[in-house]
Every structure is written in C-alpha cells, then in structure tokens.
Amino acid sequence: MTMTQTRSGVLPLHESPLARPTTVPAVFRAAARLLAANGLYKGDFVPDAMDREMCIPHFLRPMSIVAALKCVTTGDPHRTSLLADQAIATLALRLEVDGEGPLYGGIFDLEAHVDAWGDVESRTTESAVAVLEGAADANEVSA
C-alpha cells in the first residue's frame, strides 16, 4: 500500500488530504479511476458493509457511484463532504432513470437518484466510468 508521512504518523495515500480532489470535475475523474480499479457495485455503497464476510478495507471494494464520489473526497465511502454532495447533485441533474430526473432536491433524494441510475440491471462499470468522465468534461467547460 502506498503511504504518506505526516506529523502524527503514516497514512495510506488514499487518506492523504494532498491526494484528494478539490474541484467537482476532479472528483468525477478520481471517482471514475476508483470505479475502473475496483468495479461498480449495484447496491448500497459497498458489498458486505458490515464486514460479516469480507476483511478487505471498504475503499478497496467495488462500490456504488455515490460511494466512489464520497470515497475520493473523504477517504471513506460512507463519509460525506460538501464537495462530494456538490458532485452528487451535479451528477444527479445529468442522469435520467426511466426518462425522469431526480424528483426532489434534497441530498438523500439526489443520492438515491444516482444510485438508481447505477443499479440499472444493464449498467456496467465501463458505462459508469464514461458518465463520470463525461460529467467532468462538461463541468470543466461550464466553469
């Protein structure tokens, strides 16, 4: 595992504040790389979230798109941040599920919409990565 030295000790690189993206397009690109490496999980955040069957750290498991957006900003697929919420909201407005956009504007509704898009039976890791990269490109152009 790649490590970085800090005053308080050694941190895994994914937890280093220096390795975290600072813009919404950078969050999309980092999440795309994370999904490409770990795979897309159809379900709630990561498989075996309660660690009953797996001992692999959560950030190394396949994960949902929402979990990937959270993980690249905080180092943990379960913890959120303002930047992760901004990325989730931006992405939710770009996605349609059954021809519909998100129904409500609260963050949990936006997360549910992105998760619903990712959970479509035919959805692949490659298509999720492509959507994240496309969102990054579109967001850079509009910025």
N, C-alpha and C positions, 0 to 999 in steps of 0.2 A: 504494500500500500504506500502511496506517495504521501510524505509527511512535510509539514512546515513547522519551523521552530517559532515559539512565542515566548514571552516572558514567563508565562505560567506553565509552560511545558510544551509538549509536542502535540499538534492537532493533525488529524487526517486532512489532506488537501481539500476535500470537498467541504470541510467545515471552516476553512480559512476565509476570513472576510475579504481578503485580497482576491480570492478566486471567484467571488460571487459577482454576477452581473449587476449593473447599476442603471440600466435603461430597459424599457419594455421590449424593444427589438432584441437586445442582448439576452433577456430572459427567454424569449421564444427560441433563439438559436441554441442556448445552453440546454433548454428542455428537449429540443429536437435531438441534440447529441446524446443526452441521457437516455431518451427512449430508444434511439438507434442502438445504443450499447446494451441496455437492459431489457428492452422489449415493452410492448404495450400490454397492460393488464386491464381486462374488462371486469370491472368490479370496483369495490370501494378502496381506493388508494393503492394498497399493495396486497399480494397474496399472503395469507396467514398473518394478518396484522397483530394478532395476539401472541404470536410466536409459540404456538402449540405444536407445530410440526416442523418448523424451519429454525435454523440458528444463523442464517445469513442476515447481515445488517439490512435494514429496510432500504437504505439508499442504493443497495446493490441488487435489489429485486426488480422484476418487471413492475411497472406502476402505471396508474391511470394518468391521463394528461394533466388533470388538476394536481395530482401528487407530484408530477415532474416539475410543474411550474412552482410549486411550493418548495420542493427539494433544492432546486437550483438557487433559490433566494435565501433559504434559511439553513440548508444542510439536512433538513428533516422533512420527509414527505407529508408529515402530519401537522407541522407548524406553519403558520401563515405570516405574511408580512404585507405591508401596504403595497410594495412593488408586485408581489405575487397577486394580490387582489386586483391591481390595475391590469395586469396581464390577463387574468381570468376574465375580467369584464370586457376587455378589448377583444379577446378571442371569442367570447360568447356572442357578441354582436355580429361576428363574421360567419357564425355557423348556423345552419338550419337543420332541424330534426323534424322529419315528416313535413317539410315545407314551411316550418314555423321557426321564428326566432325565439329568444327567451321570453317567457310570459310575464315575468316580474323583474324588477331591477335590483333586488337585494342580493348580496354576495352569495348567500346559500342557494338562491334560485339560479344565479349565473353559474355557480359551480355545478349544480345539478344538470343544467343545460349542456355544459361542456362534457360532463360525464355521460349524459345520454347520447351525445354525438359519438363519443369514443366507444360506447358499449354496443353500437350497432353491430349485428352479427357479422357482416362482411368487412368490418373495419380491420385494417391491418396496421402493423407498426409503421410500415412504409408510408401509408396514407396519412397517418397522424404526424409523422415527421415532415412530410411535404406540406401539410396545412400549417404547421408551426413555422416552417421556413418561409412560406408564402406570407404569413401574417407578419413576420419580421421584416420582409422586404417592403410590404405595403405600409407598415408603420414607420419605416425609415423615410419613405418617400413623402408621407404626410407630415413628418416632423419638421 
